[in-house]
C-alpha cells in the first residue's frame, strides 16, 4: 500500500534520491587567447584589413558580407571553416583552433553557432557584467584582439528580427532555454546529454550542462506560490511553502545522478533496445542543498524507523508531480538515516533551474 503522498514536485526525475523544488539560472565553455600560430599575436596581414574590435549592431552597416544563420551553421569543420557568432558578428576561428587553451574539442562545441552561451559559463572571456553600454556582453581586451581580425561578416539582421516566436498554444511554448552544448536526443520533451568534451572539466557538473530527461513540458511554477503537500494515512495532510522548507534543518550532499538508459546506444550494438539511444552523457554530478525527507516526514509525525512507519500503516512514499507523473520509494529508503533522501531546492549553490524541478 502507499502510505504518504508528496505533491507539488514539478516533474518526474530519473535521478534517484534527489527530489527537486526551487527556481533557476543558466551556463558552459569556450574561446579565449592567442590567434593563429603567431606566438599569441594576430596575423599582421589579417589585422591590417580588419575592422576595429567594437561590438556594434549589424544594422550599423559594414563592408563585410551578411550571412544567414543557416549559412553559419554549415561551417563546423576545418574543411568548410569553423565559424561562430558573437553579438551579430560572424567569425572564422579556424586559424585559432590549435591555439585554444582549452583544446580543440571544447572550442568545437560552439562551431556553427553563437559563443555567447559558452562564455556565459566561462566568464574569463568577458568583462564584468554591465560593462557594455547596452548591457550586453563585452569581451576582455585580449579576447577582442583575437576576434577582431577573424571577423568575416555579419548575421542578417532582418532574419534575426523575423525569428518566429513559439506558438502560444503549443504545450512546450514556455520550455526553458537549453545550453547549445547539450547533446539533444529529443527537444520536446527534452532529453539531453552532458557534452563528453566538457564532462571532466570540474568535479561538479555546471547546472546548465547537467543532463536532462523529461517526459512532459516543464511546469510553470512560481517559487512564491509553490507548496509541497505531505498527505498521510487516513486523510491527514500538511502543506509547506518553499520558505517553510528552507526553514527546516538544511543539509548539503554531493551526489551523481544517472538516467537508467545511460550508454543504451552501446547496448544497441549487441541487441536492439527501445528508448533514446543515450551515449555516456546521461550522468552528472552536483552538490545539492535541501531538507532530508526523513526530517520533513518527521515534522508531520511519521516515526523515523521502519517498524514505527509500518505500525502507522506507511510502507511506501509516493511522489506526484503537478503534471500527474507518479513514482514511489520504499518507506525504509525515505525515513532511515542510511536512505539519504533529500528534498533539494539548490543545486551547486544556486536556486534550481526550472528544468531541474521547480
C-alpha positions as CSV (number, residue, x, y, z in Angstrom):
1,X,0.0,0.0,0.0
2,X,1.0,3.6,-0.4
3,X,1.2,5.5,2.9
4,X,2.4,9.0,2.4
5,X,1.9,11.1,-0.7
6,X,4.0,14.2,-1.5
7,X,2.5,16.6,-4.1
8,X,3.9,19.7,-5.7
9,X,7.1,18.4,-7.3
10,X,7.5,19.8,-10.8
11,X,8.4,16.9,-13.0
12,X,9.4,13.2,-13.0
13,X,13.1,12.7,-12.4
14,X,15.2,9.7,-13.5
15,X,17.6,10.9,-10.8
16,X,17.5,8.7,-7.7
17,X,17.2,10.1,-4.2
18,X,17.4,13.7,-5.1
19,X,14.0,15.4,-5.3
20,X,13.9,19.0,-6.6
21,X,12.0,22.1,-5.7
22,X,13.0,25.6,-6.4
23,X,13.8,28.2,-9.1
24,X,16.5,28.9,-11.6
25,X,19.6,30.1,-13.8
26,X,21.9,29.1,-16.9
27,X,25.7,28.5,-18.3
28,X,29.0,26.5,-20.3
29,X,32.6,26.7,-22.0
30,X,34.8,28.4,-24.8
31,X,37.3,30.6,-26.6
32,X,39.9,33.0,-25.4
33,X,43.6,33.6,-26.1
34,X,46.1,33.8,-29.0
35,X,45.2,34.0,-32.7
36,X,46.7,31.7,-35.4
37,X,50.2,30.4,-34.8
38,X,51.9,33.8,-34.4
39,X,53.1,33.3,-30.8
40,X,49.9,34.7,-29.4
41,X,49.6,37.8,-31.7
42,X,47.1,38.3,-34.5
43,X,48.3,37.6,-38.1
44,X,49.5,41.1,-39.2
45,X,48.1,40.6,-42.8
46,X,44.6,39.9,-41.5
47,X,44.8,42.5,-38.7
48,X,45.7,45.3,-41.2
49,X,42.5,44.7,-43.1
50,X,40.3,44.1,-40.0
51,X,37.7,46.5,-38.6
52,X,38.2,47.8,-35.1
53,X,37.2,45.4,-32.3
54,X,34.0,47.2,-31.5
55,X,30.7,45.4,-30.8
56,X,28.2,47.2,-32.9
57,X,24.8,46.2,-34.3
58,X,24.8,44.7,-37.8
59,X,22.3,47.4,-38.6
60,X,25.1,50.0,-38.3
61,X,26.3,48.7,-41.7
62,X,29.7,47.3,-42.8
63,X,31.6,46.4,-45.9
64,X,31.7,42.8,-44.7
65,X,29.1,40.4,-46.2
66,X,25.9,39.3,-44.5
67,X,25.2,35.7,-43.7
68,X,22.1,33.7,-42.7
69,X,22.0,31.5,-39.6
70,X,21.8,28.5,-41.9
71,X,24.9,29.5,-43.7
72,X,26.8,29.9,-40.4
73,X,25.5,26.5,-39.2
74,X,27.2,24.8,-42.2
75,X,30.7,25.9,-41.0
76,X,31.5,23.2,-38.5
77,X,34.7,21.7,-39.9
78,X,38.2,22.7,-40.8
79,X,37.4,21.9,-44.4
80,X,34.4,24.3,-44.5
81,X,35.9,26.7,-42.0
82,X,34.8,26.8,-38.4
83,X,32.6,29.8,-37.8
84,X,31.0,31.2,-34.7
85,X,28.9,34.3,-34.0
86,X,29.0,37.0,-31.3
87,X,26.7,39.9,-30.9
88,X,25.7,39.8,-34.6
89,X,29.2,39.3,-35.9
90,X,30.4,36.2,-37.8
91,X,33.9,35.0,-37.1
92,X,36.1,32.4,-38.8
93,X,38.0,30.9,-35.9
94,X,39.7,28.1,-37.9
95,X,43.2,29.7,-37.6
96,X,42.8,29.9,-33.8
97,X,41.7,26.3,-33.2
98,X,45.1,24.9,-32.4
99,X,45.9,27.7,-30.0
100,X,42.8,27.5,-27.9
101,X,43.9,27.0,-24.3
102,X,41.0,24.6,-23.6
103,X,41.8,22.4,-26.6
104,X,40.2,21.9,-29.9
105,X,37.3,19.7,-28.7
106,X,36.0,22.3,-26.4
107,X,36.0,25.2,-28.8
108,X,34.4,23.0,-31.5
109,X,31.3,22.6,-29.3
110,X,30.4,26.2,-30.4
111,X,31.1,25.6,-34.1
112,X,28.3,27.0,-36.4
113,X,26.6,28.9,-33.6
114,X,26.9,31.6,-31.0
115,X,29.7,31.6,-28.4
116,X,27.7,33.7,-26.0
117,X,26.1,30.8,-24.1
118,X,29.5,29.3,-23.7
119,X,31.1,32.5,-22.5
120,X,28.2,32.9,-20.0
121,X,29.8,29.9,-18.2
122,X,33.4,30.5,-18.9
123,X,33.3,34.2,-17.9
124,X,37.1,34.6,-18.0
125,X,36.4,35.7,-21.6
126,X,34.2,38.7,-20.6
127,X,34.4,42.0,-18.8
128,X,32.3,42.2,-15.6
129,X,28.6,42.2,-16.1
130,X,27.3,45.6,-17.0
131,X,30.5,46.7,-18.7
132,X,28.6,47.2,-22.0
133,X,26.7,50.4,-22.6
134,X,23.7,48.3,-23.8
135,X,24.1,45.8,-21.0
136,X,25.3,43.1,-23.5
137,X,28.4,41.0,-23.0
138,X,31.8,42.7,-23.7
139,X,34.9,40.6,-24.3
140,X,38.1,41.3,-22.4
141,X,40.7,43.2,-24.4
142,X,42.8,40.2,-25.3
143,X,39.8,38.3,-26.5
144,X,38.6,41.3,-28.5
145,X,42.1,41.4,-30.0
146,X,41.8,37.8,-31.1
147,X,38.3,38.1,-32.5
148,X,38.7,41.3,-34.4
149,X,40.9,40.1,-37.3
150,X,38.8,36.9,-37.5
151,X,35.6,38.6,-38.4
152,X,34.3,37.6,-41.9
153,X,30.8,39.1,-41.8
154,X,27.5,39.9,-40.0
155,X,24.4,37.9,-39.3
156,X,21.5,39.0,-41.4
157,X,19.6,41.5,-39.1
158,X,16.4,41.0,-40.9
159,X,16.5,37.3,-40.3
160,X,17.2,37.8,-36.6
161,X,14.3,40.2,-36.3
162,X,12.0,37.8,-38.1
163,X,12.7,34.7,-36.0
164,X,9.3,33.3,-35.2
165,X,8.0,33.0,-31.6
166,X,6.8,29.6,-30.5
167,X,3.1,29.1,-30.9
168,X,1.4,30.0,-27.6
169,X,-1.0,27.0,-27.9
170,X,2.0,24.7,-28.0
171,X,2.2,22.9,-24.6
172,X,6.0,23.3,-24.9
173,X,5.8,27.0,-25.7
174,X,7.4,28.0,-22.4
175,X,10.2,25.4,-22.3
176,X,13.4,26.8,-20.7
177,X,16.3,27.6,-23.0
178,X,18.8,24.7,-23.2
179,X,22.5,25.2,-23.4
180,X,23.7,24.6,-27.0
181,X,26.4,22.3,-25.8
182,X,23.9,19.7,-24.6
183,X,23.6,16.8,-27.0
184,X,19.8,16.7,-27.6
185,X,18.2,13.3,-28.3
186,X,14.8,14.9,-28.1
187,X,13.9,18.6,-28.0
188,X,10.3,18.2,-26.7
189,X,10.1,16.6,-24.3
190,X,13.7,17.4,-23.7
191,X,16.3,14.6,-23.4
192,X,19.9,15.9,-23.5
193,X,23.3,14.5,-22.6
194,X,26.1,16.4,-20.9
195,X,28.7,17.0,-23.6
196,X,31.5,14.5,-23.4
197,X,34.2,17.1,-24.1
198,X,33.2,19.1,-21.0
199,X,32.2,16.4,-18.6
200,X,35.5,16.2,-16.7
201,X,36.3,19.9,-16.6
202,X,35.2,20.0,-12.9
203,X,34.1,17.7,-10.1
204,X,30.6,19.1,-10.2
205,X,28.7,19.4,-13.5
206,X,27.7,23.1,-14.3
207,X,23.9,23.4,-13.8
208,X,23.4,24.3,-17.5
209,X,25.3,21.2,-18.6
210,X,23.5,18.7,-16.3
211,X,21.8,16.0,-18.3
212,X,18.0,16.4,-18.9
213,X,15.5,13.6,-19.1
214,X,11.9,14.9,-19.3
215,X,8.6,13.2,-20.1
216,X,6.4,16.2,-20.3
217,X,6.5,20.0,-20.7
218,X,8.3,21.8,-17.8
219,X,5.6,23.1,-15.4
220,X,5.4,26.9,-14.9
221,X,5.6,27.3,-11.1
222,X,6.5,30.5,-9.2
223,X,8.6,30.0,-6.1
224,X,6.4,32.4,-4.2
225,X,3.3,30.3,-4.8
226,X,4.9,26.9,-4.6
227,X,3.5,24.4,-2.0
228,X,4.5,20.9,-1.2
229,X,1.7,18.8,0.3
230,X,2.5,15.8,2.5
231,X,-0.5,13.6,2.7
232,X,-0.5,10.7,5.3
233,X,-2.8,7.8,6.2
234,X,-6.4,8.4,7.0
235,X,-6.5,11.7,5.0
236,X,-4.1,13.7,7.2
237,X,-2.1,16.3,5.3
238,X,0.2,19.3,5.7
239,X,1.5,21.8,3.2
240,X,4.9,23.6,3.1
241,X,5.8,26.7,1.2
242,X,9.3,26.9,-0.2
243,X,10.3,29.3,2.6
244,X,9.0,26.9,5.2
245,X,11.1,24.1,3.6
246,X,14.1,26.3,3.8
247,X,13.5,27.0,7.5
248,X,13.8,23.3,8.3
249,X,17.3,21.8,9.1
250,X,19.4,22.2,6.0
251,X,21.7,19.5,4.5
252,X,24.2,19.6,1.6
253,X,25.4,16.5,-0.1
254,X,27.2,15.8,-3.4
255,X,25.6,13.1,-5.5
256,X,25.8,11.8,-9.0
257,X,22.6,11.1,-10.9
258,X,22.2,8.8,-13.9
259,X,19.4,8.0,-16.3
260,X,18.6,4.3,-16.4
261,X,19.2,4.4,-20.1
262,X,22.8,5.7,-20.0
263,X,25.0,4.1,-22.6
264,X,22.0,2.4,-24.2
265,X,23.5,3.2,-27.7
266,X,26.3,0.7,-26.9
267,X,23.7,-2.0,-25.9
268,X,22.1,-1.5,-29.3
269,X,25.4,-2.8,-30.8
270,X,24.7,-6.1,-29.1
271,X,20.9,-6.3,-29.3
272,X,18.3,-3.7,-30.3
273,X,16.7,-1.9,-27.3
274,X,13.9,0.6,-27.0
275,X,14.0,4.2,-26.0
276,X,16.5,7.0,-26.5
277,X,19.9,5.9,-27.7
278,X,21.9,7.6,-24.9
279,X,25.6,7.8,-25.1
280,X,27.5,8.1,-21.9
281,X,26.4,11.6,-21.1
282,X,23.2,10.8,-19.2
283,X,25.1,11.1,-15.9
284,X,26.1,14.2,-14.0
285,X,27.3,15.2,-10.6
286,X,26.2,18.1,-8.4
287,X,26.2,19.5,-4.8
288,X,22.6,19.6,-3.6
289,X,21.1,21.6,-0.7
290,X,17.8,21.0,0.9
291,X,15.9,19.2,3.7
292,X,16.2,15.5,4.3
293,X,13.0,13.7,3.6
294,X,13.1,11.9,6.9
295,X,13.2,15.3,8.7
296,X,10.3,16.6,6.6
297,X,8.2,13.5,7.3
298,X,9.2,13.6,11.0
299,X,7.7,17.1,11.3
300,X,4.5,15.5,10.1
301,X,4.6,12.9,12.8
302,X,5.9,9.9,11.0
303,X,8.4,7.8,13.1
304,X,11.9,7.7,11.7
305,X,12.2,3.9,11.8
306,X,10.9,1.2,9.7
307,X,8.9,-0.5,12.4
308,X,7.3,2.7,13.5
309,X,6.3,3.6,10.0
310,X,4.9,0.2,9.4
311,X,2.8,0.5,12.6
312,X,1.5,3.8,11.2
313,X,0.5,2.0,8.0
314,X,3.2,3.5,5.8
315,X,5.2,1.2,3.6
316,X,6.0,3.4,0.6
317,X,6.3,7.1,-0.1
318,X,4.8,8.2,-3.3
319,X,5.7,11.4,-5.2
320,X,3.2,13.0,-7.5
321,X,4.1,16.0,-9.8
322,X,1.8,18.7,-11.0
323,X,1.8,17.0,-14.4
324,X,0.4,13.8,-12.9
325,X,3.6,11.8,-13.0
326,X,3.9,9.4,-10.1
327,X,6.8,7.4,-8.6
328,X,7.5,5.8,-5.3
329,X,10.2,4.5,-3.0
330,X,10.1,2.1,0.0
331,X,9.5,3.8,3.4
332,X,12.8,2.4,4.6
333,X,14.6,4.5,1.9
334,X,12.6,7.6,2.8
335,X,12.8,7.6,6.6
336,X,16.1,5.9,7.8
337,X,19.4,7.8,8.1
338,X,21.0,5.4,5.6
339,X,18.3,6.3,3.0
340,X,19.9,9.7,2.5
341,X,16.9,11.2,0.5
342,X,16.9,14.9,0.0
343,X,14.2,17.4,-1.0
344,X,16.5,19.7,-2.8
345,X,16.0,23.4,-3.6
346,X,19.5,24.4,-4.5
347,X,22.0,22.9,-7.0
348,X,25.7,23.8,-6.9
349,X,24.8,26.7,-4.6
350,X,22.2,28.2,-7.0
351,X,18.4,28.0,-6.9
352,X,17.2,25.1,-9.0
353,X,16.6,25.7,-12.7
354,X,13.0,25.3,-13.8
355,X,14.3,22.4,-16.0
356,X,15.6,20.6,-12.9
357,X,12.5,20.5,-10.8
358,X,10.9,23.9,-10.0
